[in-house]
Amino acid sequence: MKIYENLYTLKTLPILNTLIFFFGEILFPLSFNILSFFY
């Protein structure tokens, strides 16, 4: 049972990492640029 849980986390970790990377690298500067555009 423990091995299956480890495999599941190994499968889902790259997805989480890409999501965090996407939010951090693309959406945050984009929203920051929009905010600075208004101010």
Buried (B, 14 or more C-beta within 10 A) or exposed (E): EEEEEEEEEEEEEEEEEEEEEEEEEEEEEEEEEEEEEEE
